[in-house]
Amino acid sequence: MPEPVTSIRDRFPVYSGDDLGATYSAQQTIFKLWSPGALAAQVLIFADPVGGYPIEVLQMKTGDHGTWTYEWPGDHAGVFYTYRVKLASDWSLDVPDPYAKAVVVNGLRAMVINLQETNPDGWEHDKSPDFSYDNQPEDAVIYELHVRDASADASSGIMHKAKFLGLTETHTRNASGFSTGLDYLSELGITHLHLLPINDFDTVDETTYDPEKYNWGYDPYNYFVPEGSYAANPLDGKSRIMECKKMVMALHQKGIRVVLDVVFNHTSQIRKSIFNQLVPGYYYRLNPDGSFSDGSGCGTETATEHPMMRKFMLDCLKYWLTEYHADGFRFDLMGLHDVETMQMIADELKAIKPDVLLYGEGWAGGHSVLPADQRAVKDNVDKLHGISVFSDDIRDALKGRVFFPDQPGFAGGAIHLEETIKAGIVASCPHPQVNY
């Protein structure tokens, strides 16, 4: 099997600081960008969230380890901005900050944000509810949900349909008198709610609600920011942040922890992606001929073994863990992430929150150039500690292979599957598999 193209990984310096993005204070905002191949870098300032030309262009200065910095005196909360860099003889497209903590409607510009203004009343007292006497992962009862689907139905009895706030309302019932939304989840007796991706994704127009426009959220765009179509007012950059926090707090108050589905294995765009505009080729695995490896089935796969992609993942997960009080993460196509990165994630997140719940899909979506022994797949689960993987083994052993109808399971009369079934029935014993 050919090795991934890694020369670009070794060519660029690694920045270890925790201040990438826009660091806000009332006295100044400091912009910091990692783009080691750039000859120049600019911050473009806009008066409006959409349309128009920059009202100011800030020339960034080179910093250490491939960074570019601009220190902007004054209180600039609410200002809209993008980055662009000069690569060889051409300027890149202007793109939002990959570390943006707030964005405009549809996410094409970043926004300087005072995060203290996004905390709902009582946020400082919010904490993860206990779900067993020692909060062990084998005691978790996980329910998977899409934010929009939870309240979008006309008969849900919920005011904020298809929104984060829809999961904060109580005493809601449908036409038949049954509980809906938050109360329904509470009555289920679950311990964890696994939310399909809630970070800003690419393909749903946030300016208007259209029931026909729908996406599960597996086309990530701005990783550090909640999805705008789930906000009551997507035009207000603070709205999505505060309402997402209100949702988390409401779930915690009902005794339910929150697991976020995260999609680091690919991006919604390829050559025009934020990553590729700022550091072309670095954030993606490449085939020996220079084309994109496509183990995700979505056109690309990220190079999680590259230090700055690894850092991006860690920074993002720590941010959701601390700023949004997330209780766990489910990794989409985790088999495209390298084992070393996943173990670092487990170690560093558990240092912050020892009972954080971590699990993912132990497979890829296609052929990858990442060597098989480095993939965070089911077969390598013994190399991972503190991370579980989805397992379809017991399902296939009982009912037969989903994609191979000519291969029945135990219920269909197949023999020699008893040991696989036994391995899947581990009840509440500590075990690195999540059956589904």
Secondary structure, DSSP 8 states (H G I E B T S, - for coil): ------HHHHHS-----S--EEEE-SSEEEEEEE-TT-SEEEEEEESSSSSS--SEEEE-EE-GGGEEEEEEES--TT-EEEEEEEETTEE---B--TT-S-B-GGGSSEE---GGGG--TTGGG------SSS--GGG--EEEE-TTTTT-STTS--SSTTSGGGGT--S-B-TTS-B-HHHHHHHHT-SEEEE---EEESSS-TTS--TT----S-SEEEEEEE-GGGSS-TTSTTHHHHHHHHHHHHHHHTT-EEEEEE--S--S-STTSHHHHHSTTTTB-B-TTS-B--TTSSS--B-TTSHHHHHHHHHHHHHHHHHS---EEEETTGGGSBHHHHHHHHHHHHHH-TT-EEEE--S-SS--SS-GGGB-SGGGGGG-SS-EEEE-HHHHHHHB-TT-TTSB-GGGT--S-HHHHHHH--TTS--SEEE-
